């Protein structure tokens, strides 16, 4: 899949997963998505459509949600640009969830704590 198609899917996933969250949290979720895309050959992640529950959410765009969709687009684009530019601050985020429990995965992971976010994020420990 080319990056433009993946970007479109990731925007939908971020909107579905984090519509009511802050821009920063949308950005972190976008970082998870792009990190998975950039490291797909190494880690062989499940498709975005399977692992990002927000992707499957039915989204109806209206005047109220338009701003949230625009935030999701900006978050996805900012994450892509910053991760491509070598920003290492969030380049190790590969999982997230709302439960706070470690994800069910073959990888050894540890939580990464951020203030004022509702999702818990995880990095892979090599």
Secondary structure by P-SEA (a helix, b strand, c coil): ccaaaaaaaaaaaaaaccccccaaaaaaaaaaaaaaaaacccccccccccccccccccccccccaaaaaaaaaaaaaaaaaaaaaccccccccccccccccccccccbbbbbbbccccbbbbbbcc
